[in-house]
């Protein structure tokens, strides 16, 4: 496959994943945090409420070292 086709396919796949997440959020009110993966309940997609993301990332990095 050419490089251009691969880039287009990857972009379309990424857009489909985003649409699926938004559809799921609309149905459930939850969306995964892109930094830590935790499902967070939120009323808008603009910001996520505090959910310990920084603490989870710090703990993950500590166990990896």
Secondary structure, DSSP 8 states (H G I E B T S, - for coil): --HHHHHHHHHHHHHHHHHHHHHHHHHHSEEE-TTT--EEE-S-SS-----SHHHHHHHHHHHH-
